[in-house]
Amino acid sequence: MSSAEAWTDPDRLRRYRDRVFAERLALRSSFADAARHQHRTLSDLLEFNANTEYGKRHGFGRIRTLEDFRKAVPVQTYQDLEPWIERAAAGEPGVLTADRPAVFFTSSGSTGAHKKIPVTPQFMRTTFFPFYYAAWAPLLEHFPDVLKHPGAVLNLKHDPLSAPPTTASGRPHVGASQVDFGTTFGEPLSAEPGTGAPWATLPVPVGADEHLKKMYLRLRLAVESDVRCVIGINPAMVAALPYQLNRWWTRIVKEVRDGTLDGLPYGSPNPGRAAELERLADRFCTVRPAHIWPNMRALFCWTTGLASLYLPRLREEFGPQVTALPAPVAASEGPVGVALDRHRSAGSLVVTASVYEFADADADLGPDTETLQPHELEANRDYHVVFSHVGGLYRYAVGDVVRVVDHTGGVPRLEYAGRGTRSDHAGERLRDAQVVRGLGRALDAGGLEVRNAACRVTGTGAAGGGGQGRAAYEFAVAPLSPFTDEEATRLTGRLDEALGQESAGYRTARTQGLLAAPSLVRVGPDAFLDDWQSRVDSGIRPTQVKDRLFRQDPEQWERLTGRTTTRATDERE
């Protein structure tokens, strides 16, 4: 059965819905005794992998409690586990896991090199699939019409490869969105919404790294379909869609009229639809997804971080009644939280997937960092995430920070709060989440909105920052509507105050004169989208081109802003 046929088969759709809701129910049921499930998850991973080389070296067979596990295994990063992972990737059995990895997920590390995340059958069965199915429950429950036909979902992250890159042992080394879970792991229901659309497998030749071309081809085909949901996961991909729609508009309309795809014959000419599209352009000038797809119901992507600043307005471009559902709090290495209802940002901790530990986000993580269990977390606090699962990652510091929104049903609900890395030039130790929250408050106080934002440090001691004198933060913002000079100056002052409220280190650095006042650069409305598009055009997969707050590289900053340094009062464009 083809992907398109699968999404039109009533029996398959029924079984898919049943599986999705069953996994959500099972996860919710586990919350009643979360501690027991955490202990069982630890016991299962220790027993399953006790005879691996890593398990023997760290005494897995003798460990009975979380405290024993903490004493035996240090908190560690990918770099710490990398020698073990490389051996597994080369084909050596029994290194980290009892079963051999079938795939290695790719993930961009801090150095830019691609990590190799081992993905085993046992990991998929016990850690991945339960949360993966449950994640779709709010969408299917509240917007069932998104499965009305195969072309009702535009899945921007789906990117199948016919000849994937491999490790030394011949195992695929790809992104999670490039794996056929049905074929690889024997999970026939695992194809997610949108994978049966006419554009899911492109019908014309396109190179694996021609990512912009793929995006154009899918958008060209999608304008002839009744799209009701857009799945992006990475919100930057969703933000790029209206921009690309207008950038490629003339070409799209011509190909619809002529019945071509990338200049090649495809289907039948559709002059009627082309005329409809032209009338929309004549009427609205700037064509928005809401005009093209009037039955749009939902977006599915991360809703926090920098996206929290622009997603409310972006959502309106897809339709005034469109709902933005939060994608899971997860990384290539494993899940953390999954939204089981329509909460705008948070997901419940997946207590059956991994053993979870947390550390205060303002602390420096090290091998002996003291950690907290899920029940010890406090609402409105930020934490580093450390998890262990049967897939071979033990006390693994994934590098993400989460914020506890509340406790529901016996477990914390978490939202993604940014990476754990800091900007620290004068003892300010600023994290993504602190800057985004501070910027959000400063904008709200003046009734201002932005399409996106970034910052860097300028002045003496700031690597790549240029300039003279004390170090200072320079912010680049793309206003939703133009800021006056007075508004920009007031925003900068409010931002300075808000950063001091978020970070004691920043407040001290400003008081002691180690940091000068921040400055502001106002860039054009499409500056961040132009930058995103150029990075994808350079060969980076769109799923990996994410919003970046801290941008210290001078060439990247100049490309974004068109300048090296400026002050808020200097901006006159």
C-alpha positions as semicolon CSV with decimal commas, in nm:
position;residue;x (nm);y (nm);z (nm)
1;M;0,000;0,000;0,000
2;S;0,141;0,340;-0,099
3;S;0,159;0,629;0,148
4;A;-0,126;0,808;-0,027
5;E;-0,342;0,493;-0,022
6;A;-0,265;0,443;0,348
7;W;-0,405;0,787;0,431
8;T;-0,728;0,716;0,240
9;D;-0,787;0,367;0,381
10;P;-1,064;0,394;0,647
11;D;-0,941;0,093;0,843
12;R;-0,585;0,222;0,856
13;L;-0,705;0,565;0,967
14;R;-0,916;0,408;1,242
15;R;-0,626;0,199;1,367
16;Y;-0,396;0,502;1,354
17;R;-0,636;0,714;1,563
18;D;-0,685;0,427;1,808
19;R;-0,308;0,394;1,854
20;V;-0,261;0,768;1,904
21;F;-0,530;0,793;2,170
22;A;-0,426;0,468;2,338
23;E;-0,069;0,593;2,381
24;R;-0,194;0,920;2,527
25;L;-0,417;0,732;2,770
26;A;-0,130;0,506;2,875
27;L;0,095;0,804;2,934
28;R;-0,169;0,985;3,136
29;S;-0,230;0,671;3,341
30;S;0,140;0,648;3,424
31;F;0,130;0,985;3,598
32;A;-0,062;0,836;3,892
33;D;0,255;0,657;4,001
34;A;0,531;0,846;3,824
35;A;0,799;0,745;4,074
36;R;0,731;0,375;4,016
37;H;0,755;0,421;3,639
38;Q;1,082;0,608;3,675
39;H;1,225;0,327;3,888
40;R;1,100;0,066;3,641
41;T;1,255;0,255;3,349
42;L;1,588;0,259;3,532
43;S;1,567;-0,111;3,617
44;D;1,477;-0,203;3,259
45;L;1,764;-0,013;3,098
46;L;2,014;-0,151;3,351
47;E;1,898;-0,510;3,303
48;F;1,879;-0,486;2,924
49;N;2,226;-0,336;2,886
50;A;2,405;-0,497;3,182
51;N;2,629;-0,714;2,963
52;T;2,741;-0,439;2,731
53;E;3,096;-0,312;2,767
54;Y;2,969;0,014;2,911
55;G;2,734;-0,171;3,145
56;K;3,009;-0,396;3,276
57;R;3,253;-0,111;3,326
58;H;2,998;0,085;3,527
59;G;2,854;-0,208;3,723
60;F;2,500;-0,200;3,583
61;G;2,436;-0,546;3,727
62;R;2,494;-0,422;4,083
63;I;2,289;-0,101;4,061
64;R;1,950;-0,106;4,233
65;T;1,857;0,258;4,294
66;L;1,890;0,598;4,132
67;E;2,142;0,690;4,402
68;D;2,353;0,387;4,305
69;F;2,326;0,493;3,941
70;R;2,438;0,847;4,022
71;K;2,747;0,714;4,202
72;A;2,837;0,477;3,919
73;V;2,780;0,703;3,618
74;P;2,880;1,071;3,592
75;V;2,672;1,340;3,427
76;Q;2,811;1,350;3,074
77;T;2,782;1,518;2,737
78;Y;2,800;1,389;2,382
79;Q;3,174;1,453;2,381
80;D;3,214;1,222;2,680
81;L;3,019;0,942;2,511
82;E;3,152;1,005;2,162
83;P;3,434;0,743;2,173
84;W;3,180;0,478;2,270
85;I;2,932;0,596;2,005
86;E;3,198;0,595;1,733
87;R;3,280;0,233;1,810
88;A;2,912;0,142;1,779
89;A;2,887;0,342;1,456
90;A;3,182;0,146;1,319
91;G;2,986;-0,175;1,374
92;E;3,125;-0,305;1,702
93;P;2,847;-0,490;1,891
94;G;2,764;-0,465;2,260
95;V;2,935;-0,133;2,325
96;L;2,656;0,083;2,470
97;T;2,347;-0,127;2,400
98;A;2,255;-0,493;2,384
99;D;2,084;-0,451;2,049
100;R;2,264;-0,292;1,758
101;P;2,165;0,055;1,643
102;A;1,958;0,035;1,326
103;V;2,003;0,405;1,250
104;F;2,207;0,696;1,379
105;F;2,010;1,018;1,404
106;T;2,200;1,328;1,306
107;S;2,203;1,636;1,522
108;S;2,416;1,948;1,493
109;G;2,660;1,980;1,780
110;S;2,801;2,304;1,919
111;T;3,107;2,270;1,695
112;G;2,893;2,237;1,385
113;A;2,986;1,872;1,339
114;H;2,701;1,625;1,309
115;K;2,647;1,402;1,608
116;K;2,570;1,033;1,564
117;I;2,282;0,945;1,796
118;P;2,242;0,565;1,823
119;V;1,884;0,450;1,762
120;T;1,810;0,092;1,860
121;P;1,493;-0,116;1,814
122;Q;1,444;-0,137;2,193
123;F;1,474;0,242;2,223
124;M;1,213;0,291;1,954
125;R;0,970;0,046;2,116
126;T;0,997;0,167;2,475
127;T;1,113;0,530;2,455
128;F;1,027;0,677;2,115
129;F;0,704;0,538;1,975
130;P;0,481;0,586;2,283
131;F;0,552;0,960;2,303
132;Y;0,565;0,994;1,923
133;Y;0,208;0,868;1,879
134;A;0,072;1,053;2,184
135;A;0,206;1,382;2,046
136;W;-0,055;1,380;1,769
137;A;-0,352;1,332;2,003
138;P;-0,449;1,701;2,047
139;L;-0,436;1,756;1,670
140;L;-0,652;1,454;1,585
141;E;-0,891;1,511;1,875
142;H;-0,971;1,876;1,806
143;F;-0,902;1,901;1,433
144;P;-0,999;1,562;1,286
145;D;-1,057;1,713;0,942
146;V;-0,682;1,750;0,892
147;L;-0,694;1,384;0,791
148;K;-0,980;1,438;0,549
149;H;-0,754;1,367;0,252
150;P;-0,377;1,302;0,204
151;G;-0,311;1,657;0,086
152;A;-0,473;1,823;0,388
153;V;-0,142;1,838;0,576
154;L;0,169;2,019;0,455
155;N;0,448;1,850;0,649
156;L;0,752;2,075;0,608
157;K;0,992;1,848;0,794
158;H;0,922;1,527;0,602
159;D;1,231;1,472;0,384
160;P;1,275;1,111;0,268
161;L;1,604;1,009;0,107
162;S;1,647;0,734;-0,150
163;A;2,021;0,701;-0,080
164;P;2,091;0,819;0,276
165;P;2,444;0,882;0,404
166;T;2,577;0,605;0,626
167;T;2,821;0,538;0,907
168;A;3,130;0,324;0,863
169;S;2,919;0,017;0,937
170;G;2,664;0,106;0,669
171;R;2,390;0,223;0,903
172;P;2,190;0,528;0,787
173;H;2,306;0,854;0,944
174;V;2,009;1,084;0,890
175;G;1,760;1,310;1,058
176;A;1,460;1,157;1,232
177;S;1,234;1,306;0,963
178;Q;1,426;1,113;0,696
179;V;1,367;0,765;0,841
180;D;1,088;0,533;0,728
181;F;0,992;0,393;1,068
182;G;0,762;0,139;0,910
183;T;1,034;-0,025;0,703
184;T;1,320;0,021;0,947
185;F;1,144;-0,072;1,270
186;G;0,841;-0,270;1,156
187;E;0,593;-0,006;1,269
188;P;0,337;0,019;0,987
189;L;0,123;0,289;1,152
190;S;0,415;0,521;1,221
191;A;0,389;0,736;0,906
192;E;0,285;1,076;1,037
193;P;0,026;1,316;0,895
194;G;0,130;1,469;0,563
195;T;0,349;1,180;0,450
196;G;0,088;1,066;0,198
197;A;0,051;1,405;0,028
198;P;0,121;1,440;-0,346
199;W;0,441;1,629;-0,260
200;A;0,566;1,388;0,010
201;T;0,776;1,207;-0,251
202;L;0,868;1,459;-0,517
203;P;0,787;1,344;-0,870
204;V;1,076;1,528;-1,039
205;P;1,454;1,490;-1,002
206;V;1,602;1,688;-0,713
207;G;1,934;1,656;-0,533
208;A;1,943;1,548;-0,169
209;D;2,101;1,878;-0,067
210;E;1,885;2,102;-0,288
211;H;1,671;2,200;0,006
212;L;1,528;2,525;-0,129
213;K;1,430;2,349;-0,450
214;K;1,247;2,084;-0,246
215;M;1,065;2,353;-0,052
216;Y;0,964;2,530;-0,372
217;L;0,836;2,209;-0,534
218;R;0,626;2,119;-0,230
219;L;0,480;2,466;-0,206
220;R;0,407;2,471;-0,578
221;L;0,209;2,146;-0,545
222;A;0,042;2,244;-0,219
223;V;-0,125;2,557;-0,361
224;E;-0,352;2,325;-0,560
225;S;-0,459;2,136;-0,247
226;D;-0,694;2,212;0,042
227;V;-0,426;2,234;0,311
228;R;-0,565;2,245;0,666
229;C;-0,257;2,194;0,880
230;V;0,112;2,284;0,857
231;I;0,364;2,074;1,048
232;G;0,701;2,236;1,093
233;I;0,833;2,141;1,440
234;N;1,104;2,406;1,383
235;P;0,901;2,732;1,387
236;A;1,153;2,904;1,161
237;M;1,033;2,675;0,881
238;V;0,674;2,782;0,942
239;A;0,778;3,148;0,949
240;A;0,953;3,104;0,615
241;L;0,643;2,974;0,437
242;P;0,458;3,309;0,387
243;Y;0,787;3,468;0,283
244;Q;0,858;3,194;0,029
245;L;0,502;3,204;-0,100
246;N;0,546;3,567;-0,205
247;R;0,904;3,529;-0,317
248;W;0,812;3,248;-0,557
249;W;0,459;3,370;-0,637
250;T;0,496;3,454;-1,005
251;R;0,673;3,129;-1,082
252;I;0,418;2,924;-0,885
253;V;0,117;3,076;-1,063
254;K;0,276;3,025;-1,405
255;E;0,351;2,658;-1,332
256;V;-0,002;2,598;-1,205
257;R;-0,144;2,751;-1,523
258;D;0,094;2,558;-1,751
259;G;0,075;2,225;-1,568
260;T;0,450;2,210;-1,503
261;L;0,673;2,137;-1,205
262;D;1,019;2,291;-1,215
263;G;0,961;2,346;-1,586
264;L;0,875;1,982;-1,655
265;P;0,528;1,860;-1,758
266;Y;0,328;1,752;-1,454
267;G;-0,039;1,667;-1,444
268;S;-0,280;1,885;-1,636
269;P;-0,271;2,262;-1,684
270;N;-0,491;2,433;-1,426
271;P;-0,581;2,776;-1,561
272;G;-0,882;2,797;-1,330
273;R;-0,674;2,769;-1,014
274;A;-0,413;3,003;-1,160
275;A;-0,683;3,263;-1,220
276;E;-0,803;3,225;-0,859
277;L;-0,451;3,282;-0,735
278;E;-0,409;3,590;-0,952
279;R;-0,735;3,735;-0,822
280;L;-0,609;3,686;-0,466
281;A;-0,289;3,873;-0,551
282;D;-0,486;4,156;-0,712
283;R;-0,714;4,183;-0,410
284;F;-0,464;4,151;-0,126
285;C;-0,130;4,254;-0,286
286;T;0,057;4,051;-0,025
287;V;-0,074;3,695;-0,049
288;R;-0,090;3,506;0,278
289;P;-0,139;3,136;0,352
290;A;-0,486;3,220;0,486
291;H;-0,585;3,341;0,137
292;I;-0,453;3,029;-0,036
293;W;-0,588;2,781;0,216
294;P;-0,907;2,923;0,374
295;N;-0,976;2,598;0,561
296;M;-0,648;2,611;0,755
297;R;-0,700;2,489;1,113
298;A;-0,369;2,429;1,290
299;L;0,006;2,476;1,302
300;F;0,226;2,220;1,476
301;C;0,564;2,353;1,590
302;W;0,763;2,468;1,891
303;T;0,596;2,774;2,038
304;T;0,855;2,898;2,288
305;G;1,198;3,060;2,269
306;L;1,230;3,331;2,008
307;A;0,916;3,195;1,842
308;S;0,715;3,324;2,139
309;L;0,792;3,676;2,017
310;Y;0,668;3,628;1,661
311;L;0,437;3,327;1,654
312;P;0,117;3,506;1,766
313;R;0,129;3,736;1,462
314;L;0,264;3,466;1,233
315;R;-0,029;3,245;1,326
316;E;-0,267;3,515;1,200
317;E;-0,107;3,493;0,855
318;F;-0,241;3,138;0,835
319;G;-0,590;3,239;0,949
320;P;-0,759;3,427;1,236
321;Q;-0,891;3,106;1,393
322;V;-0,580;2,895;1,343
323;T;-0,442;2,722;1,653
324;A;-0,071;2,678;1,715
325;L;-0,017;2,344;1,889
326;P;0,320;2,292;2,062
327;A;0,547;2,022;1,925
328;P;0,707;1,792;2,184
329;V;0,990;1,910;2,407
330;A;1,240;1,669;2,258
331;A;1,578;1,639;2,090
332;S;1,726;1,387;1,851
333;E;1,863;1,213;2,159
334;G;1,524;1,154;2,316
335;P;1,193;1,295;2,442
336;V;1,135;1,508;2,750
337;G;0,779;1,640;2,743
338;V;0,474;1,600;2,521
339;A;0,159;1,813;2,512
340;L;-0,146;1,598;2,581
341;D;-0,395;1,883;2,550
342;R;-0,407;2,225;2,386
343;H;-0,175;2,404;2,628
344;R;0,004;2,672;2,427
345;S;0,359;2,581;2,522
346;A;0,405;2,298;2,771
347;G;0,417;1,921;2,763
348;S;0,395;1,662;3,041
349;L;0,712;1,478;3,136
350;V;0,723;1,141;2,957
351;V;0,795;0,940;3,273
352;T;0,789;0,605;3,091
353;A;1,053;0,699;2,833
354;S;1,370;0,783;3,026
355;V;1,505;0,834;3,373
356;Y;1,498;1,211;3,419
357;E;1,719;1,429;3,634
358;F;1,741;1,806;3,643
359;A;1,983;2,072;3,761
360;D;1,939;2,444;3,817
361;A;1,991;2,617;3,484
362;D;2,219;2,878;3,639
363;A;2,457;2,608;3,768
364;D;2,753;2,480;3,570
365;L;2,701;2,118;3,471
366;G;2,982;1,880;3,554
367;P;3,032;1,508;3,616
368;D;2,936;1,542;3,985
369;T;2,657;1,799;3,954
370;E;2,384;1,733;4,207
371;T;2,055;1,665;4,034
372;L;1,688;1,675;4,121
373;Q;1,415;1,423;4,050
374;P;1,094;1,527;3,871
375;H;0,888;1,565;4,189
376;E;1,145;1,811;4,328
377;L;1,105;2,067;4,049
378;E;0,953;2,406;4,124
379;A;0,716;2,598;3,899
380;N;0,855;2,901;3,713
381;R;1,213;2,776;3,742
382;D;1,458;2,683;3,465
383;Y;1,649;2,354;3,467
384;H;1,912;2,166;3,270
385;V;1,783;1,828;3,145
386;V;1,975;1,506;3,210
387;F;1,826;1,176;3,096
388;S;1,909;0,808;3,069
389;H;1,741;0,558;2,842
390;V;1,777;0,211;2,701
391;G;1,919;0,348;2,375
392;G;2,265;0,392;2,526
393;L;2,260;0,749;2,660
394;Y;2,329;0,742;3,033
395;R;2,300;1,051;3,256
396;Y;2,321;1,245;2,932
397;A;2,315;1,625;2,951
398;V;2,130;1,702;2,631
399;G;2,217;2,073;2,642
400;D;1,860;2,200;2,661
401;V;1,698;2,406;2,935
402;V;1,332;2,364;3,025
403;R;1,101;2,579;3,234
404;V;0,849;2,424;3,469
405;V;0,506;2,570;3,395
406;D;0,314;2,373;3,658
407;H;0,248;2,024;3,790
408;T;-0,051;1,842;3,643
409;G;-0,167;1,489;3,717
410;G;0,138;1,419;3,931
411;V;0,413;1,525;3,688
412;P;0,570;1,856;3,588
413;R;0,465;2,024;3,265
414;L;0,765;2,167;3,087
415;E;0,830;2,409;2,807
416;Y;1,149;2,445;2,607
417;A;1,346;2,747;2,733
418;G;1,648;2,744;2,503
419;R;1,996;2,599;2,495
420;G;2,202;2,572;2,811
421;T;2,492;2,770;2,668
422;R;2,553;3,118;2,802
423;S;2,678;3,452;2,681
424;D;2,931;3,555;2,945
425;H;3,175;3,838;2,873
426;A;3,172;4,026;3,203
427;G;3,018;3,780;3,447
428;E;2,662;3,834;3,319
429;R;2,604;3,462;3,239
430;L;2,300;3,528;3,021
431;R;2,099;3,236;2,885
432;D;1,861;3,228;2,588
433;A;1,555;3,211;2,809
434;Q;1,655;3,510;3,021
435;V;1,713;3,731;2,719
436;V;1,393;3,624;2,544
437;R;1,187;3,683;2,858
438;G;1,354;4,020;2,915
439;L;1,305;4,127;2,556
440;G;0,943;4,013;2,563
441;R;0,869;4,221;2,873
442;A;1,045;4,525;2,730
443;L;0,848;4,501;2,406
444;D;0,517;4,451;2,587
445;A;0,578;4,755;2,807
446;G;0,589;4,975;2,498
447;G;0,326;4,792;2,295
448;L;0,588;4,688;2,041
449;E;0,622;4,366;1,841
450;V;0,902;4,209;1,640
451;R;0,933;3,949;1,367
452;N;1,255;3,815;1,519
453;A;1,558;3,920;1,719
454;A;1,924;3,842;1,782
455;C;2,209;3,987;1,983
456;R;2,584;3,994;2,017
457;V;2,845;4,155;2,241
458;T;3,054;4,443;2,110
459;G;3,356;4,619;2,256
460;T;3,677;4,517;2,427
461;G;3,703;4,151;2,505
462;A;3,405;4,051;2,292
463;A;3,520;3,786;2,048
464;G;3,422;3,899;1,699
465;G;3,237;4,200;1,836
466;G;3,473;4,470;1,713
467;G;3,454;4,820;1,847
468;Q;3,632;4,993;2,135
469;G;3,563;5,048;2,502
470;R;3,354;4,843;2,740
471;A;3,168;4,540;2,624
472;A;2,798;4,594;2,555
473;Y;2,507;4,397;2,411
474;E;2,385;4,497;2,069
475;F;2,040;4,377;1,966
476;A;1,909;4,337;1,614
477;V;1,530;4,340;1,584
478;A;1,295;4,328;1,286
479;P;0,998;4,542;1,394
480;L;0,653;4,422;1,297
481;S;0,576;4,787;1,225
482;P;0,838;5,065;1,225
483;F;0,968;5,189;1,560
484;T;1,020;5,562;1,603
485;D;1,359;5,674;1,735
486;E;1,198;5,752;2,069
487;E;1,039;5,406;2,086
488;A;1,373;5,244;2,006
489;T;1,547;5,441;2,279
490;R;1,281;5,358;2,536
491;L;1,289;4,991;2,435
492;T;1,664;4,979;2,489
493;G;1,628;5,126;2,837
494;R;1,351;4,885;2,931
495;L;1,552;4,594;2,793
496;D;1,852;4,693;3,005
497;E;1,631;4,694;3,314
498;A;1,464;4,364;3,225
499;L;1,796;4,186;3,171
500;G;1,904;4,304;3,515
501;Q;1,588;4,154;3,661
502;E;1,649;3,824;3,485
503;S;2,018;3,789;3,565
504;A;2,197;3,893;3,883
505;G;2,524;3,862;3,691
506;Y;2,409;4,111;3,429
507;R;2,285;4,349;3,698
508;T;2,620;4,333;3,880
509;A;2,819;4,380;3,559
510;R;2,617;4,693;3,474
511;T;2,644;4,833;3,829
512;Q;3,020;4,781;3,836
513;G;3,064;4,935;3,493
514;L;3,188;4,613;3,334
515;L;2,911;4,629;3,073
516;A;2,792;4,940;2,893
517;A;2,425;5,001;2,815
518;P;2,282;4,787;2,534
519;S;2,216;4,924;2,187
520;L;1,965;4,848;1,914
521;V;1,974;4,792;1,541
522;R;1,647;4,794;1,350
523;V;1,665;4,571;1,045
524;G;1,422;4,528;0,758
525;P;1,110;4,313;0,795
526;D;1,260;4,027;0,592
527;A;1,617;4,044;0,724
528;F;1,591;3,730;0,938
529;L;1,402;3,543;0,668
530;D;1,661;3,641;0,407
531;D;1,930;3,512;0,640
532;W;1,739;3,188;0,701
533;Q;1,687;3,136;0,329
534;S;2,055;3,191;0,254
535;R;2,161;2,939;0,516
536;V;1,927;2,676;0,371
537;D;2,056;2,762;0,024
538;S;2,409;2,686;0,150
539;G;2,309;2,321;0,194
540;I;2,190;2,304;0,556
541;R;1,871;2,105;0,609
542;P;1,581;2,339;0,696
543;T;1,502;2,142;1,012
544;Q;1,848;2,235;1,143
545;V;1,834;2,605;1,057
546;K;1,680;2,726;1,380
547;D;1,629;3,065;1,536
548;R;1,956;3,177;1,694
549;L;1,963;3,446;1,960
550;F;2,336;3,484;2,025
551;R;2,525;3,560;1,703
552;Q;2,884;3,652;1,778
553;D;3,027;3,569;1,434
554;P;3,103;3,909;1,270
555;E;3,032;3,792;0,916
556;Q;2,695;3,650;1,015
557;W;2,610;3,970;1,201
558;E;2,705;4,190;0,910
559;R;2,500;3,973;0,674
560;L;2,200;4,008;0,904
561;T;2,228;4,377;0,982
562;G;2,444;4,523;0,706
563;R;2,675;4,679;0,963
564;T;2,924;4,597;1,237
565;T;2,819;4,826;1,525
566;T;2,552;5,085;1,596
567;R;2,354;5,245;1,876
568;A;1,979;5,289;1,909
569;T;2,008;5,665;1,867
570;D;2,216;5,615;1,551
571;E;1,942;5,425;1,369
572;R;1,759;5,643;1,117
573;E;1,644;5,400;0,851
